[in-house]
Amino acid sequence: MRSPRYLAWLAAGAAVAAAIALSGVPAGAMAATPIPTPTPSAAPSPSAEPGAPTTPPNVQLCPPPVPAGTTQGYVGLCWSPSTDDVGVTGYEVYRLTATGFVKASSTTGTTTVMGGLAYGQVYTFYIVAKDADGHTSPPTALINARAVTGMVVSPSPVPGDTTPPSKPSGLHDGCVYDWPGTAFCWTASTDDVAVAGYAVYRLTSTGWLAVGTRTSTYFMEGNLTTYNKYTYIVVAIDTSNNVSVPSDPITTTALPGFPTPTPSPSPSITPKSTPTPICKVAYTQSTWWTGFSASVSITNTGSTAISGWTLRFAFPSAGERITQGWSADWSQGTDNLVTASNLAWNANIAPGASVSIGFNASHTGVSDPPGSFSLNGAPCTKA
């Protein structure tokens, strides 16, 4: 006796065959394209919203019978039912595009067939369950599936660029300093024409949320709950809007950034003006192929507190350009001269105390560190 899922799947296949027949393509044999194994990407899911259905389990790639002689691509997915306290009313399937995840299918059953895809291309999906109270389940793991079809009969070449960029790899944190939130970097993707940029998505209790785009290979997000863990993926997009397979997920902790220093109490006799400071600067940087991140520590080696400071230095190359800074007011003109001035909370540096600041920058091939530093017009020693 045939199982209910088998019968439902035959019905889905028949619907696809009927749709193609209406477009003038004759019915034919079963799909001759090899069936790829689905590739899920495991990632910890945030806590489900109260009363939400369970995540749809056992997602599988289930290509339906497809007529021969068509170059239109199809992806079929099937899964086991979710459970819920009031009852599951249906499922939604989302597909990754150049502009984000879009709803590709809605169904009350546990199978779906999606057509109109490019034969041979790999697409990325996830599935959520919905209940009668409007709750949404946590998403399934991402699944990558290649669009299949029947026997292809000498299809005409598709004009233009259809090759997606390579999968972003090497995601790691600890590459951006003193950022209050999450931050991570990755290895650049490659493309047969050019990679236009990257889209970053964060896992939520109901799906993958688009949280930013980058043309560089690092990402930072603020306004998060400190010490909570967050999971992200990165997708590369080329100049023709072809989308790569998502990166492996990275889970990173939202950090508070460097602590705000407590100003030293004012001395009993306040000098009318701050004497010329004696200072020491420690400069460290982490470099990648298009940019670098630098951490700068300013230490007061004198015996008098510094009240207000301005650090100046010059990059060895005019191609080194600051793109973002923290813990100081950063500026750089059209040349390679850089100025960093104190903020209200770190204006005072007590004798023997230090202030930590930093920045991210781009480069054009040369990323050498500065050769010298001055504070309030006086030269500093290098640590």
C-alpha positions as CSV (number, residue, x, y, z in Angstrom):
1,M,0.0,0.0,0.0
2,R,1.4,3.5,-0.9
3,S,2.1,5.9,1.9
4,P,0.2,9.2,2.1
5,R,3.5,11.1,1.4
6,Y,4.1,9.1,-1.7
7,L,0.6,9.7,-3.0
8,A,0.9,13.4,-2.2
9,W,4.2,13.6,-4.0
10,L,2.7,12.0,-7.1
11,A,0.0,14.6,-7.0
12,A,2.6,17.4,-6.8
13,G,4.5,15.9,-9.7
14,A,1.3,15.7,-11.7
15,A,0.6,19.4,-11.0
16,V,4.1,20.3,-12.3
17,A,3.6,18.2,-15.4
18,A,0.3,19.9,-16.1
19,A,1.8,23.3,-15.7
20,I,4.6,22.5,-18.2
21,A,2.1,20.9,-20.6
22,L,0.1,24.2,-20.7
23,S,3.3,26.0,-21.8
24,G,3.6,23.6,-24.8
25,V,6.2,21.2,-23.5
26,P,5.3,17.6,-24.1
27,A,5.2,15.2,-21.2
28,G,8.0,12.7,-21.0
29,A,10.0,10.4,-18.8
30,M,11.2,10.8,-15.3
31,A,13.9,13.3,-14.5
32,A,17.3,12.0,-15.7
33,T,19.3,14.6,-13.9
34,P,21.2,13.1,-10.9
35,I,19.5,14.0,-7.6
36,P,21.9,15.9,-5.3
37,T,22.1,15.3,-1.6
38,P,20.7,18.3,0.4
39,T,23.4,20.2,2.2
40,P,22.0,21.7,5.5
41,S,24.0,24.2,7.4
42,A,23.7,23.6,11.2
43,A,23.4,26.7,13.4
44,P,22.0,27.1,16.9
45,S,18.6,28.7,16.8
46,P,17.5,31.5,19.2
47,S,14.7,30.6,21.6
48,A,11.3,30.2,19.9
49,E,8.6,32.7,20.6
50,P,6.1,31.5,23.3
51,G,3.5,29.2,21.8
52,A,5.3,28.8,18.5
53,P,5.2,25.5,16.6
54,T,8.3,23.2,16.6
55,T,10.8,23.6,13.8
56,P,9.8,21.4,10.8
57,P,12.0,18.2,11.1
58,N,13.6,15.8,8.6
59,V,13.8,18.2,5.7
60,Q,14.8,16.3,2.5
61,L,15.3,17.0,-1.2
62,C,12.4,15.2,-3.0
63,P,12.5,15.9,-6.7
64,P,9.1,15.1,-8.3
65,P,8.5,13.4,-11.6
66,V,9.2,16.1,-14.2
67,P,8.6,15.9,-18.0
68,A,11.5,15.6,-20.3
69,G,12.5,18.2,-22.9
70,T,12.3,21.3,-20.7
71,T,15.1,23.4,-19.5
72,Q,13.1,24.9,-16.6
73,G,14.5,24.0,-13.2
74,Y,12.6,22.6,-10.2
75,V,13.4,22.0,-6.6
76,G,11.2,19.8,-4.5
77,L,11.4,19.6,-0.7
78,C,9.6,17.4,1.9
79,W,9.7,17.3,5.7
80,S,7.9,15.8,8.7
81,P,5.1,17.7,10.4
82,S,5.7,20.2,13.1
83,T,3.7,20.1,16.4
84,D,1.9,22.9,18.2
85,D,-0.4,23.4,21.2
86,V,-3.3,24.8,19.0
87,G,-2.5,23.3,15.7
88,V,-0.2,23.9,12.7
89,T,-2.0,25.6,9.9
90,G,0.7,25.6,7.2
91,Y,4.3,26.0,6.2
92,E,6.3,28.8,4.4
93,V,9.4,28.1,2.3
94,Y,11.9,31.0,1.8
95,R,14.5,31.2,-0.9
96,L,17.7,33.3,-0.9
97,T,18.0,36.0,-3.6
98,A,20.3,38.9,-4.2
99,T,17.9,41.1,-2.2
100,G,17.4,38.8,0.7
101,F,15.2,35.8,1.6
102,V,11.8,35.8,-0.1
103,K,8.8,33.6,0.3
104,A,8.9,31.0,-2.4
105,S,6.1,28.7,-1.4
106,S,3.2,28.3,1.1
107,T,1.6,25.0,1.7
108,T,-0.7,23.2,4.2
109,G,1.1,19.9,3.6
110,T,4.7,18.8,4.1
111,T,5.8,18.8,0.5
112,T,6.4,21.6,-2.0
113,V,7.6,21.9,-5.6
114,M,9.1,25.2,-6.8
115,G,9.5,25.9,-10.5
116,G,10.7,28.7,-12.7
117,L,14.3,28.2,-11.6
118,A,17.5,28.1,-13.6
119,Y,18.4,24.5,-14.4
120,G,21.6,23.4,-12.7
121,Q,21.8,26.4,-10.3
122,V,22.1,25.9,-6.6
123,Y,19.5,27.6,-4.4
124,T,19.3,28.1,-0.6
125,F,16.1,27.6,1.3
126,Y,14.7,27.4,4.9
127,I,11.2,26.4,6.1
128,V,9.0,27.6,9.0
129,A,5.7,26.4,10.4
130,K,2.7,28.6,11.2
131,D,0.0,28.0,13.7
132,A,-3.6,29.2,14.2
133,D,-2.6,31.9,16.6
134,G,-0.2,33.5,14.1
135,H,3.0,32.2,15.7
136,T,6.0,31.2,13.6
137,S,8.4,28.4,14.4
138,P,12.1,28.7,14.4
139,P,13.6,28.2,10.9
140,T,15.0,24.9,9.7
141,A,18.7,24.7,9.0
142,L,19.6,26.2,5.6
143,I,19.4,23.7,2.8
144,N,21.2,24.1,-0.5
145,A,19.5,22.3,-3.5
146,R,20.4,22.2,-7.2
147,A,17.5,22.8,-9.6
148,V,16.8,19.6,-11.6
149,T,14.6,18.9,-14.6
150,G,13.9,16.2,-17.2
151,M,16.2,15.2,-20.0
152,V,17.7,18.4,-21.4
153,V,17.5,18.5,-25.2
154,S,20.2,21.0,-26.4
155,P,19.2,24.0,-24.4
156,S,20.3,27.4,-25.8
157,P,23.0,29.0,-23.8
158,V,21.7,31.6,-21.3
159,P,23.1,35.0,-22.2
160,G,25.1,37.0,-19.7
161,D,26.9,36.0,-16.5
162,T,25.1,33.2,-14.6
163,T,28.0,31.9,-12.5
164,P,27.7,32.7,-8.8
165,P,30.6,33.8,-6.6
166,S,32.4,31.3,-4.5
167,K,31.2,30.6,-0.9
168,P,32.6,33.1,1.7
169,S,34.8,31.2,4.0
170,G,37.1,31.5,7.0
171,L,34.6,33.4,9.2
172,H,36.3,34.4,12.5
173,D,35.9,36.9,15.3
174,G,38.6,38.7,17.2
175,C,39.6,40.8,14.2
176,V,38.0,44.1,15.2
177,Y,38.9,45.7,18.5
178,D,36.9,47.7,21.0
179,W,33.5,47.4,19.2
180,P,30.4,47.3,21.5
181,G,28.6,44.5,19.9
182,T,29.5,41.7,17.5
183,A,32.2,41.8,14.9
184,F,33.8,39.2,12.6
185,C,35.8,38.9,9.4
186,W,36.0,36.4,6.5
187,T,38.1,35.4,3.4
188,A,37.0,37.1,0.2
189,S,35.0,35.2,-2.4
190,T,36.0,35.0,-6.0
191,D,34.0,35.3,-9.2
192,D,34.5,34.9,-12.9
193,V,33.6,38.6,-13.4
194,A,33.7,40.5,-10.1
195,V,32.3,40.3,-6.6
196,A,30.1,43.4,-6.0
197,G,29.7,42.9,-2.2
198,Y,28.4,40.8,0.6
199,A,25.1,40.5,2.4
200,V,25.0,39.5,6.1
201,Y,22.1,37.7,7.8
202,R,21.5,37.1,11.5
203,L,19.5,34.1,12.8
204,T,16.3,35.1,14.7
205,S,13.6,33.0,16.3
206,T,11.6,33.0,13.1
207,G,14.1,33.2,10.2
208,W,17.2,34.9,8.9
209,L,17.2,38.7,9.2
210,A,19.2,40.9,6.8
211,V,21.4,43.0,9.0
212,G,23.8,44.7,6.6
213,T,25.7,44.7,3.3
214,R,29.5,45.2,2.9
215,T,32.0,45.7,0.1
216,S,34.8,44.8,2.6
217,T,35.4,41.5,4.4
218,Y,34.4,42.5,7.9
219,F,31.1,43.2,9.6
220,M,30.1,44.9,12.9
221,E,26.7,45.1,14.5
222,G,25.8,47.2,17.6
223,N,22.7,47.8,19.8
224,L,22.8,44.1,20.9
225,T,22.5,42.5,24.3
226,T,26.0,42.4,25.8
227,Y,27.3,38.8,26.3
228,N,24.5,37.2,24.3
229,K,25.5,34.9,21.5
230,Y,24.4,35.7,17.9
231,T,24.6,33.5,14.7
232,Y,25.4,35.0,11.3
233,I,25.9,33.9,7.7
234,V,27.6,35.8,4.8
235,V,26.5,35.7,1.1
236,A,28.6,37.0,-1.8
237,I,26.8,38.8,-4.7
238,D,28.4,39.5,-8.0
239,T,27.8,42.4,-10.5
240,S,25.1,40.3,-12.2
241,N,23.2,39.7,-8.9
242,N,24.3,36.0,-8.9
243,V,24.2,34.8,-5.3
244,S,26.8,32.5,-3.7
245,V,26.0,29.6,-1.4
246,P,25.9,31.0,2.2
247,S,29.0,30.7,4.4
248,D,29.1,28.3,7.2
249,P,27.4,30.0,10.2
250,I,29.5,31.8,12.8
251,T,28.3,32.2,16.4
252,T,29.9,35.1,18.2
253,T,29.4,37.0,21.5
254,A,28.3,40.6,21.7
255,L,31.1,42.3,23.7
256,P,30.9,45.6,25.7
257,G,34.0,47.1,24.1
258,F,36.9,48.4,26.2
259,P,35.8,49.7,29.6
260,T,35.3,53.4,30.1
261,P,38.1,54.7,32.3
262,T,37.3,56.4,35.5
263,P,38.7,59.9,35.5
264,S,41.3,60.5,38.2
265,P,40.2,63.0,41.0
266,S,41.4,66.5,40.4
267,P,44.5,67.5,42.5
268,S,44.0,69.9,45.3
269,I,45.8,72.6,43.2
270,T,44.7,72.6,39.6
271,P,47.3,74.0,37.3
272,K,46.2,76.8,35.0
273,S,47.3,74.8,31.9
274,T,48.3,71.3,31.1
275,P,52.0,70.9,30.7
276,T,53.5,69.3,27.6
277,P,52.7,65.6,28.1
278,I,55.3,62.8,28.1
279,C,53.7,59.9,26.2
280,K,54.2,56.5,24.9
281,V,52.2,54.9,22.0
282,A,51.7,51.2,21.4
283,Y,50.4,50.5,17.9
284,T,49.2,47.0,16.7
285,Q,47.3,46.1,13.5
286,S,45.7,43.1,11.9
287,T,45.8,43.2,8.1
288,W,43.9,41.5,5.3
289,W,44.0,41.8,1.5
290,T,41.9,45.0,1.2
291,G,42.2,46.6,4.6
292,F,43.4,46.5,8.2
293,S,42.3,47.1,11.8
294,A,44.5,49.0,14.2
295,S,44.6,49.3,18.0
296,V,46.4,52.3,19.5
297,S,47.3,52.6,23.2
298,I,48.3,56.1,24.5
299,T,50.1,56.0,27.9
300,N,50.9,59.1,30.0
301,T,54.5,58.5,31.2
302,G,54.7,61.9,32.9
303,S,53.9,62.9,36.5
304,T,51.0,65.3,35.6
305,A,47.5,64.4,34.4
306,I,46.8,65.1,30.8
307,S,43.5,67.0,30.4
308,G,42.5,66.9,26.8
309,W,44.6,65.4,24.0
310,T,45.1,65.2,20.3
311,L,47.2,62.4,18.7
312,R,48.7,63.0,15.2
313,F,50.5,60.6,12.9
314,A,51.0,60.0,9.1
315,F,50.5,56.8,7.2
316,P,53.5,55.7,5.0
317,S,51.1,55.5,2.0
318,A,48.4,57.9,0.8
319,G,46.4,54.7,-0.2
320,E,45.8,54.0,3.5
321,R,42.4,55.5,4.3
322,I,40.5,55.3,7.6
323,T,37.0,54.0,7.1
324,Q,35.8,53.8,10.7
325,G,37.2,54.7,14.1
326,W,36.2,54.3,17.8
327,S,37.0,55.8,21.2
328,A,38.2,59.0,19.6
329,D,37.2,61.7,17.1
330,W,39.1,60.6,14.0
331,S,39.8,62.7,10.9
332,Q,41.9,62.3,7.8
333,G,42.2,64.8,5.0
334,T,42.9,64.1,1.3
335,D,46.5,63.2,2.2
336,N,47.9,60.6,4.7
337,L,47.9,62.8,7.8
338,V,45.6,61.5,10.6
339,T,44.3,63.2,13.7
340,A,42.5,61.6,16.7
341,S,41.1,63.8,19.5
342,N,39.7,62.7,22.8
343,L,36.0,62.2,23.5
344,A,34.4,63.6,26.7
345,W,34.7,60.4,28.6
346,N,38.5,59.8,28.0
347,A,39.8,63.3,27.9
348,N,41.8,62.8,31.1
349,I,44.8,60.5,31.3
350,A,46.3,60.1,34.8
351,P,50.1,59.6,35.2
352,G,50.9,56.0,34.3
353,A,47.4,55.5,32.9
354,S,46.5,54.6,29.3
355,V,43.7,55.2,26.8
356,S,42.9,52.7,24.1
357,I,41.5,53.8,20.7
358,G,41.4,52.2,17.3
359,F,40.2,52.3,13.7
360,N,39.5,50.3,10.6
361,A,41.1,51.3,7.3
362,S,41.4,50.3,3.6
363,H,44.6,50.1,1.6
364,T,45.7,49.8,-2.0
365,G,48.5,47.3,-1.4
366,V,50.6,49.0,1.2
367,S,49.5,48.8,4.9
368,D,52.7,49.7,6.8
369,P,52.2,51.2,10.3
370,P,53.0,54.9,11.1
371,G,56.6,55.7,11.9
372,S,56.0,58.3,14.6
373,F,53.3,59.9,16.8
374,S,52.8,63.2,18.6
375,L,50.5,64.1,21.4
376,N,49.4,67.8,21.8
377,G,52.3,68.7,19.6
378,A,55.0,66.8,21.5
379,P,56.7,63.7,20.2
380,C,55.8,60.3,21.8
381,T,58.0,57.3,22.2
382,K,56.9,54.0,20.6
383,A,56.3,51.0,22.7
